[in-house]
Amino acid sequence: MKGKKATILTLAEKCKNILASNWQAQLNTIKADAKGSKEEIYTSKVKYVLKKGRPYIWVPENDLHNMNMIIDERGSFAVATPFPGPLAKLLKSTKKLPARIALMGDVVPLKDDKAQLIANNVKEIILSEERMINESSYKVSGVLSSSDLATSRSANLKQLLDGGQRFNIYRLTPSSCMFIDGHGDTHEVDMEDFETSKADPLASFSAKLIDGINRSEARRRALMLFCLVYLNVNARDAYLLAVDRKGFDVLGKVPRQTVKDAVSEFQWKEYRFAFKEEAQDVETFCGRLMEMEEEVVTRVSSSSGLI
């Protein structure tokens, strides 16, 4: 049995995964005009790509950030874990927040040649992700194709290249990083750990994986069986909450016990399922999930005590 540290990600890894799984963030800069800084914060949503672990931010030419950063390069960058489709509705109803990160540092404009390299990198990302989906096996394509188009990172990044809007591209050099968990608690991340950590190989497809599985009633019933067989937890409903190379998190609807030990209502609780061996790609992840589904069905079918 692997120890707890071996089955979960570090805070720095979680931060890199959030960055790699999303493509949209909130950029905050200090308001400024020709007379100088106003010491007020201006915020807007921007798109970005991650290259060598660093965000490259695409700011529309008419956005006030461009003026602000001429006067003051300091900025902050907030990115949330993308929670798509039915999961987003559930989390909103339970008032649970998505895990998110806040980076602070200097936001520096790229020269034309560097900006063109980043634009070319976006094209490579789009082609690479589309190629992976087209060449994937049935077990992978079945999950990914079930997800909503809005969960596709490549589809969202295409909007940067369609020619309908002009952008300036900036590089964020972070000086500090904070991780905010689903309970709203803030954790400072060591910058050396952040710089050396790498994004999970599943991160860029995590939103599609989560949404594809959560939109399948059969897959969600399997998640309920995972809770029953592996954890002896009788979940009445379940959603996939997070995925990574070491396993996945499930949000299960379980009975809430009162002081008198009588069931009064239900609550949603998180449960962690760790793989025996890491899944280094989407194909392996889906394969491991199917193996677990087959195992729990067999165990439930052969044991009347679990039915």
C-alpha positions, 0 to 999 in steps of 0.5 A, a space after each residue: 500500500 502506498 503512503 498518503 504522500 504518494 497518492 496525492 499531489 503537492 500544492 505546487 503540482 495542484 497549482 500547475 495543474 490548474 494553470 494547465 487545465 484552464 485557458 481563461 483567468 482574471 487579470 488585475 492591474 493597477 489603474 493608470 492614465 497619462 498622469 500616472 498610477 491611480 492605486 485602484 485595481 482594474 480587473 477583466 477576463 483574459 485568455 492565456 497559454 502555458 509555455 514552460 510552466 509560465 503564463 502568456 496572457 493575451 490582452 485585447 488591444 482596446 483593454 485598459 490593461 495595456 495602458 495600466 501596464 505601461 505605467 506599472 508592470 505589477 499585476 495579479 493573475 487568478 485562475 480557477 479549476 474549470 468545473 464544467 456542465 452538471 458539476 458546476 450546477 451542483 457546486 453552485 447549489 452546495 456553495 462549494 468553491 472551485 480550487 483556484 490560484 493567485 499569482 502575483 508578479 510582473 506582467 511584461 509585453 513581448 516583442 513582436 518576434 517573441 509574440 509570434 512564437 507564442 502565437 505559433 505555440 497556440 497553433 501547435 497546442 490546438 493541432 496536438 490536442 485535436 490529433 490526440 482526440 482523433 487518434 484516441 481509442 474508442 474508450 477515450 473518444 467515447 468519454 471526450 465526445 460526450 463532453 460539452 464543446 465549451 470544455 475544449 481548451 483547443 476550441 477556446 484557444 482557436 478564438 485567439 487566432 480567428 482574426 476577429 480581434 487583435 491582441 497584445 501578448 504579455 509574459 507573467 513572471 510570478 513572484 508569489 503564488 497562493 493556492 485557495 482550496 474548495 473551502 476558501 482556505 489560503 495556502 502559500 506555495 513555495 516559489 522554488 517548488 512552483 518553478 520546478 513542478 510540472 503540470 500533470 499530463 492529464 491536466 489539459 484534458 481534465 475538463 473534458 474528462 470530468 464533463 464527459 464522465 459526469 454526463 453519463 448516467 452509467 459512469 456516475 453509477 460506477 462512481 457510486 459503486 466505487 464508493 460502496 466497494 472500495 470505501 464501504 460508503 453508500 452514495 446515493 449519487 456521485 460526480 467526478 470532481 478532479 482527475 490527475 495521474 495518481 487518481 481521481 476525486 469523487 463528490 458523493 451524496 451520502 446520508 448525514 447522521 444526526 446526534 441521535 444517529 438517525 438519517 435526517 438528510 444528505 450531504 456531499 462529501 469528497 472521496 479520493 481514489 488512488 491508482 496502484 500505478 500512475 496514469 501518464 496519459 488520457 488513454 491509460 487513465 480511461 483504461 484504469 477507470 474501465 478496469 475499476 468499473 469491471 472489477 466493482 461490477 464483478 464484486 457486486 454481482 458475486 457478493 449478495 452482501 454488497 447488493 
